[in-house]
């Protein structure tokens, strides 16, 4: 298997696992007494990541921008409100996903050769 294909699929599978991790928070709303507000608020981060994954599947630039710049915004916006370990648990997988999208983007550009 080609390195580009391995990198392509590793990036997408890793991001799918991140989305599933965020959707696990929805289960918390079912564990307690069901509340529609709690359900909707728990599903927002996972839904945003799912939409980002769908757009990034085709346009890797979008994934790079969202995961790296969005990560910076998330870190700055929440670092004073929650503990640093919570920020690290959320931020590190997103940062790895952004780096994987970036390397996948660079490798996909190398394979395209100019037409004569």
N, C-alpha and C positions, 0 to 999 in steps of 0.2 A: 504494500500500500504506500502511496506517495505521502511525503511529509505534509504537503499542503492539504490533502484530504484528512489526514489525522488531526491537524491543527483546526481545520474547518469544523469537524464534528466534535472535537474536544471542547471548543469554545461554545458551541450550541448546547451540548449535553450539560456542561457545567452550569450554564445560565438557566437551563430548564430545572436543574436541581436547586438553584437559588430561588427560582419562582415557587417551586414546591415547598421549600422551607418557609417562605413568606405565607403561603396558603395554609400552612400548619397552624398559624395564628387564628385562622377562622374556626378551627376545632375548639379553641378556647371559648368561643362564644356559644358553642353548643354544650360544652361541659357544664357551664354555669346555667342559670335560668336563661332561656332564650330571649334575646332582646334584639329587635330588628336594627336598632341604632348600633349596638355592639357588633352585630354581624356585618353591617355595611362599613363601619370604621375599620374592622379587621381585614376586610377584603380589598380596601383601597390600595395598599402598597403592593400586594400581589398582582392586582389587576394592572397597575401602572407598569410593573416589571414585565408582565405578560405581553402587554401592548408594545413595550420597548423591544422585547425579544422578537416579536413578529416583524416589526419594522427593521430591526437589526439583521434579521435573517437574510434579507435581500440587500440592504444598504448598511454595510459595516461601519461607515462613517457615523451614522446615527448612533450605533452602539458605543462607539468610541466616545462621542460627545456626551451621551447620556450617562454612561457609567463612570467616566472620569470627572466630568464637570459636575454632574449631579452628586457624585460622591463628595466632592469638595464642598458643595453647598450643604449637603446633609451633615458633614462633619462640623462645619462652622455653625450651622443653625442649632444643632442639638448638643454640642459639646458642653455648654454651660447648664443645660437643663437635666441631663441624665448622666449616669456614671460613664466613665471612659471605657469600661469593658463592654458596655452595651454598644457604644459607637464602634469599637473595634470589631465586635462580632458581626455587625451589619456591614461595616465598611470594607473589611479585608476581602470577603468574597466578591463584592462588587468591584473592587479595585482589580482583583485578579481577572475577573471577567472583562473589564475594560482593556487590560493589558493583552489578554488573549485575542480580543477583537482587533486590537491595533496590530499585533503580529500577524494575524490572519489577513488583515487588510494589506499589510506590506508584502506578504508572500503571494497574495492573489494578484497584485500589481506586477510582480516579477514574471509571472507566467504569460502575461499578455505581451505579444511581440508586435511591433509595428508592421502594418501591411505594406507590401511593395507595389 
